[in-house]
Amino acid sequence: MARMSDALMAVLRCPVTGSALIQDGEELVSSANGPEGTPLRYPIEEGIALLLPPERLNS
């Protein structure tokens, strides 16, 4: 598992809530709840965070 750099994590934001993101294994998790009342999760694939709203990731 690759860890995202601290410098990158300092500027990345959730595209839905605008909140900071926290790395949890192979995902980034929003620090604020999304529209469904739970934090949003974004996968990291091959070192690249897929920061698309959840409805766009499943398309």
N, CA, C and O atoms as a Tinker XYZ file with bonds, in Angstrom:
   236  protein
     1  N      0.841000   -1.171000    0.000000    73     2
     2  CA     0.000000    0.000000    0.000000    64     1     3
     3  C      0.888000    1.236000    0.000000    63     2     4     5
     4  O      1.755000    1.388000    0.861000    81     3
     5  N      0.671000    2.108000   -0.959000    73     3     6
     6  CA     1.425000    3.357000   -1.039000    64     5     7
     7  C      0.737000    4.439000   -0.222000    63     6     8     9
     8  O     -0.481000    4.608000   -0.279000    81     7
     9  N      1.533000    5.155000    0.525000    73     7    10
    10  CA     0.997000    6.248000    1.339000    64     9    11
    11  C      1.088000    7.531000    0.524000    63    10    12    13
    12  O      2.132000    7.836000   -0.054000    81    11
    13  N     -0.022000    8.288000    0.480000    73    11    14
    14  CA    -0.024000    9.572000   -0.205000    64    13    15
    15  C      0.857000   10.529000    0.611000    63    14    16    17
    16  O      0.879000   10.455000    1.840000    81    15
    17  N      1.569000   11.409000   -0.058000    73    15    18
    18  CA     2.473000   12.324000    0.651000    64    17    19
    19  C      1.675000   13.321000    1.495000    63    18    20    21
    20  O      0.530000   13.648000    1.181000    81    19
    21  N      2.302000   13.791000    2.566000    73    19    22
    22  CA     1.658000   14.777000    3.434000    64    21    23
    23  C      1.344000   16.066000    2.676000    63    22    24    25
    24  O      0.312000   16.694000    2.913000    81    23
    25  N      2.231000   16.457000    1.768000    73    23    26
    26  CA     2.015000   17.680000    0.988000    64    25    27
    27  C      0.776000   17.543000    0.099000    63    26    28    29
    28  O     -0.009000   18.483000   -0.019000    81    27
    29  N      0.601000   16.395000   -0.512000    73    27    30
    30  CA    -0.565000   16.163000   -1.357000    64    29    31
    31  C     -1.840000   16.107000   -0.517000    63    30    32    33
    32  O     -2.855000   16.701000   -0.883000    81    31
    33  N     -1.787000   15.399000    0.603000    73    31    34
    34  CA    -2.968000   15.291000    1.471000    64    33    35
    35  C     -3.399000   16.657000    2.003000    63    34    36    37
    36  O     -4.581000   16.865000    2.275000    81    35
    37  N     -2.455000   17.590000    2.153000    73    35    38
    38  CA    -2.777000   18.923000    2.660000    64    37    39
    39  C     -3.637000   19.723000    1.686000    63    38    40    41
    40  O     -4.365000   20.623000    2.104000    81    39
    41  N     -3.564000   19.407000    0.397000    73    39    42
    42  CA    -4.334000   20.172000   -0.591000    64    41    43
    43  C     -5.542000   19.425000   -1.145000    63    42    44    45
    44  O     -6.448000   20.050000   -1.697000    81    43
    45  N     -5.573000   18.111000   -1.012000    73    43    46
    46  CA    -6.706000   17.353000   -1.542000    64    45    47
    47  C     -7.960000   17.615000   -0.720000    63    46    48    49
    48  O     -7.902000   17.711000    0.506000    81    47
    49  N     -9.099000   17.729000   -1.406000    73    47    50
    50  CA   -10.392000   17.943000   -0.752000    64    49    51
    51  C    -11.431000   17.042000   -1.398000    63    50    52    53
    52  O    -11.322000   16.691000   -2.573000    81    51
    53  N    -12.429000   16.677000   -0.626000    73    51    54
    54  CA   -13.552000   15.885000   -1.128000    64    53    55
    55  C    -14.303000   16.729000   -2.162000    63    54    56    57
    56  O    -14.644000   17.877000   -1.880000    81    55
    57  N    -14.566000   16.185000   -3.348000    73    55    58
    58  CA   -15.259000   16.962000   -4.379000    64    57    59
    59  C    -16.731000   17.226000   -4.049000    63    58    60    61
    60  O    -17.347000   18.096000   -4.665000    81    59
    61  N    -17.295000   16.509000   -3.110000    73    59    62
    62  CA   -18.705000   16.686000   -2.755000    64    61    63
    63  C    -18.860000   17.614000   -1.557000    63    62    64    65
    64  O    -19.646000   18.560000   -1.604000    81    63
    65  N    -18.119000   17.353000   -0.483000    73    63    66
    66  CA   -18.285000   18.129000    0.749000    64    65    67
    67  C    -17.277000   19.264000    0.893000    63    66    68    69
    68  O    -17.507000   20.195000    1.666000    81    67
    69  N    -16.172000   19.204000    0.168000    73    67    70
    70  CA   -15.120000   20.203000    0.295000    64    69    71
    71  C    -14.243000   19.998000    1.519000    63    70    72    73
    72  O    -13.367000   20.816000    1.803000    81    71
    73  N    -14.474000   18.905000    2.249000    73    71    74
    74  CA   -13.716000   18.629000    3.469000    64    73    75
    75  C    -12.364000   17.986000    3.153000    63    74    76    77
    76  O    -12.140000   17.476000    2.056000    81    75
    77  N    -11.480000   18.025000    4.136000    73    75    78
    78  CA   -10.178000   17.372000    4.008000    64    77    79
    79  C    -10.388000   15.858000    3.874000    63    78    80    81
    80  O    -11.409000   15.315000    4.297000    81    79
    81  N     -9.404000   15.202000    3.281000    73    79    82
    82  CA    -9.455000   13.751000    3.105000    64    81    83
    83  C     -8.417000   13.087000    4.001000    63    82    84    85
    84  O     -7.358000   13.651000    4.273000    81    83
    85  N     -8.739000   11.887000    4.450000    73    83    86
    86  CA    -7.862000   11.098000    5.310000    64    85    87
    87  C     -7.635000    9.764000    4.615000    63    86    88    89
    88  O     -8.588000    9.140000    4.148000    81    87
    89  N     -6.377000    9.318000    4.540000    73    87    90
    90  CA    -6.110000    8.030000    3.905000    64    89    91
    91  C     -6.427000    6.899000    4.866000    63    90    92    93
    92  O     -5.999000    6.906000    6.021000    81    91
    93  N     -7.183000    5.928000    4.372000    73    91    94
    94  CA    -7.536000    4.722000    5.119000    64    93    95
    95  C     -7.246000    3.539000    4.207000    63    94    96    97
    96  O     -8.101000    3.114000    3.430000    81    95
    97  N     -6.029000    3.014000    4.310000    73    95    98
    98  CA    -5.632000    1.905000    3.443000    64    97    99
    99  C     -5.567000    2.355000    1.996000    63    98   100   101
   100  O     -4.842000    3.292000    1.662000    81    99
   101  N     -6.323000    1.690000    1.139000    73    99   102
   102  CA    -6.349000    2.004000   -0.288000    64   101   103
   103  C     -7.508000    2.924000   -0.657000    63   102   104   105
   104  O     -7.984000    2.903000   -1.792000    81   103
   105  N     -7.960000    3.728000    0.297000    73   103   106
   106  CA    -9.045000    4.676000    0.055000    64   105   107
   107  C     -8.750000    6.006000    0.735000    63   106   108   109
   108  O     -7.995000    6.072000    1.705000    81   107
   109  N     -9.357000    7.059000    0.211000    73   107   110
   110  CA    -9.375000    8.345000    0.882000    64   109   111
   111  C    -10.791000    8.534000    1.405000    63   110   112   113
   112  O    -11.757000    8.213000    0.712000    81   111
   113  N    -10.920000    9.049000    2.611000    73   111   114
   114  CA   -12.218000    9.194000    3.271000    64   113   115
   115  C    -12.417000   10.658000    3.623000    63   114   116   117
   116  O    -11.516000   11.307000    4.155000    81   115
   117  N    -13.616000   11.180000    3.318000    73   115   118
   118  CA   -13.909000   12.579000    3.646000    64   117   119
   119  C    -14.017000   12.744000    5.154000    63   118   120   121
   120  O    -14.481000   11.844000    5.853000    81   119
   121  N    -13.586000   13.900000    5.651000    73   119   122
   122  CA   -13.660000   14.149000    7.089000    64   121   123
   123  C    -15.019000   14.711000    7.495000    63   122   124   125
   124  O    -15.270000   14.925000    8.681000    81   123
   125  N    -15.893000   14.950000    6.529000    73   123   126
   126  CA   -17.267000   15.391000    6.801000    64   125   127
   127  C    -18.227000   14.407000    6.140000    63   126   128   129
   128  O    -17.888000   13.775000    5.139000    81   127
   129  N    -19.407000   14.285000    6.696000    73   127   130
   130  CA   -20.406000   13.385000    6.127000    64   129   131
   131  C    -20.946000   13.935000    4.812000    63   130   132   133
   132  O    -21.096000   15.143000    4.634000    81   131
   133  N    -21.234000   13.011000    3.896000    73   131   134
   134  CA   -21.833000   13.369000    2.619000    64   133   135
   135  C    -23.344000   13.446000    2.727000    63   134   136   137
   136  O    -23.882000   13.421000    3.835000    81   135
   137  N    -24.040000   13.539000    1.606000    73   135   138
   138  CA   -25.496000   13.670000    1.585000    64   137   139
   139  C    -26.240000   12.510000    2.257000    63   138   140   141
   140  O    -27.356000   12.690000    2.744000    81   139
   141  N    -25.636000   11.342000    2.282000    73   139   142
   142  CA   -26.284000   10.167000    2.887000    64   141   143
   143  C    -26.038000   10.080000    4.394000    63   142   144   145
   144  O    -26.542000    9.172000    5.055000    81   143
   145  N    -25.263000   11.023000    4.936000    73   143   146
   146  CA   -25.001000   11.032000    6.370000    64   145   147
   147  C    -23.789000   10.244000    6.811000    63   146   148   149
   148  O    -23.561000   10.082000    8.010000    81   147
   149  N    -23.010000    9.752000    5.870000    73   147   150
   150  CA   -21.784000    9.018000    6.186000    64   149   151
   151  C    -20.627000    9.615000    5.392000    63   150   152   153
   152  O    -20.850000   10.238000    4.353000    81   151
   153  N    -19.398000    9.435000    5.865000    73   151   154
   154  CA   -18.250000    9.934000    5.104000    64   153   155
   155  C    -18.182000    9.261000    3.735000    63   154   156   157
   156  O    -18.553000    8.097000    3.585000    81   155
   157  N    -17.709000   10.000000    2.754000    73   155   158
   158  CA   -17.564000    9.463000    1.401000    64   157   159
   159  C    -16.187000    8.836000    1.255000    63   158   160   161
   160  O    -15.211000    9.309000    1.838000    81   159
   161  N    -16.118000    7.762000    0.466000    73   159   162
   162  CA   -14.867000    7.014000    0.291000    64   161   163
   163  C    -14.494000    7.024000   -1.188000    63   162   164   165
   164  O    -15.332000    6.831000   -2.069000    81   163
   165  N    -13.206000    7.257000   -1.424000    73   163   166
   166  CA   -12.685000    7.317000   -2.789000    64   165   167
   167  C    -11.521000    6.336000   -2.921000    63   166   168   169
   168  O    -10.583000    6.382000   -2.124000    81   167
   169  N    -11.570000    5.450000   -3.916000    73   167   170
   170  CA   -10.491000    4.466000   -4.067000    64   169   171
   171  C     -9.197000    5.095000   -4.572000    63   170   172   173
   172  O     -9.204000    6.117000   -5.258000    81   171
   173  N     -8.091000    4.455000   -4.212000    73   171   174
   174  CA    -6.779000    4.803000   -4.748000    64   173   175
   175  C     -6.364000    3.608000   -5.603000    63   174   176   177
   176  O     -6.171000    2.506000   -5.090000    81   175
   177  N     -6.231000    3.831000   -6.895000    73   175   178
   178  CA    -5.853000    2.751000   -7.813000    64   177   179
   179  C     -4.503000    3.067000   -8.440000    63   178   180   181
   180  O     -4.337000    4.095000   -9.096000    81   179
   181  N     -3.550000    2.182000   -8.233000    73   179   182
   182  CA    -2.194000    2.330000   -8.762000    64   181   183
   183  C     -1.601000    3.682000   -8.373000    63   182   184   185
   184  O     -0.922000    4.320000   -9.178000    81   183
   185  N     -1.857000    4.117000   -7.143000    73   183   186
   186  CA    -1.301000    5.360000   -6.635000    64   185   187
   187  C     -2.052000    6.615000   -7.036000    63   186   188   189
   188  O     -1.619000    7.723000   -6.719000    81   187
   189  N     -3.180000    6.456000   -7.735000    73   187   190
   190  CA    -3.966000    7.600000   -8.189000    64   189   191
   191  C     -5.314000    7.596000   -7.478000    63   190   192   193
   192  O     -6.053000    6.614000   -7.536000    81   191
   193  N     -5.624000    8.695000   -6.813000    73   191   194
   194  CA    -6.917000    8.823000   -6.125000    64   193   195
   195  C     -7.995000    9.163000   -7.148000    63   194   196   197
   196  O     -7.850000   10.105000   -7.927000    81   195
   197  N     -9.068000    8.392000   -7.136000    73   195   198
   198  CA   -10.190000    8.631000   -8.046000    64   197   199
   199  C    -11.210000    9.509000   -7.331000    63   198   200   201
   200  O    -12.142000    9.009000   -6.701000    81   199
   201  N    -11.024000   10.820000   -7.436000    73   199   202
   202  CA   -11.854000   11.775000   -6.709000    64   201   203
   203  C    -13.059000   12.202000   -7.539000    63   202   204   205
   204  O    -13.210000   13.368000   -7.902000    81   203
   205  N    -13.901000   11.229000   -7.824000    73   203   206
   206  CA   -15.149000   11.493000   -8.522000    64   205   207
   207  C    -16.297000   11.266000   -7.556000    63   206   208   209
   208  O    -16.212000   10.392000   -6.693000    81   207
   209  N    -17.383000   12.045000   -7.687000    73   207   210
   210  CA   -18.543000   11.779000   -6.841000    64   209   211
   211  C    -18.968000   10.320000   -6.999000    63   210   212   213
   212  O    -18.839000    9.758000   -8.087000    81   211
   213  N    -19.468000    9.702000   -5.938000    73   211   214
   214  CA   -19.801000    8.265000   -5.975000    64   213   215
   215  C    -20.682000    7.844000   -7.142000    63   214   216   217
   216  O    -20.494000    6.755000   -7.683000    81   215
   217  N    -21.635000    8.671000   -7.542000    73   215   218
   218  CA   -22.503000    8.311000   -8.654000    64   217   219
   219  C    -21.739000    8.255000   -9.971000    63   218   220   221
   220  O    -22.162000    7.549000  -10.886000    81   219
   221  N    -20.635000    8.972000  -10.095000    73   219   222
   222  CA   -19.823000    8.954000  -11.317000    64   221   223
   223  C    -18.859000    7.778000  -11.335000    63   222   224   225
   224  O    -18.494000    7.306000  -12.412000    81   223
   225  N    -18.435000    7.288000  -10.165000    73   223   226
   226  CA   -17.509000    6.164000  -10.103000    64   225   227
   227  C    -18.157000    4.874000  -10.559000    63   226   228   229
   228  O    -17.485000    4.021000  -11.139000    81   227
   229  N    -19.434000    4.712000  -10.315000    73   227   230
   230  CA   -20.122000    3.472000  -10.638000    64   229   231
   231  C    -20.685000    3.460000  -12.050000    63   230   232   233
   232  O    -21.328000    2.486000  -12.441000    81   231
   233  N    -20.462000    4.507000  -12.819000    73   231   234
   234  CA   -20.996000    4.588000  -14.192000    64   233   235
   235  C    -20.117000    3.839000  -15.154000    63   234   236
   236  O    -20.406000    3.797000  -16.350000    81   235
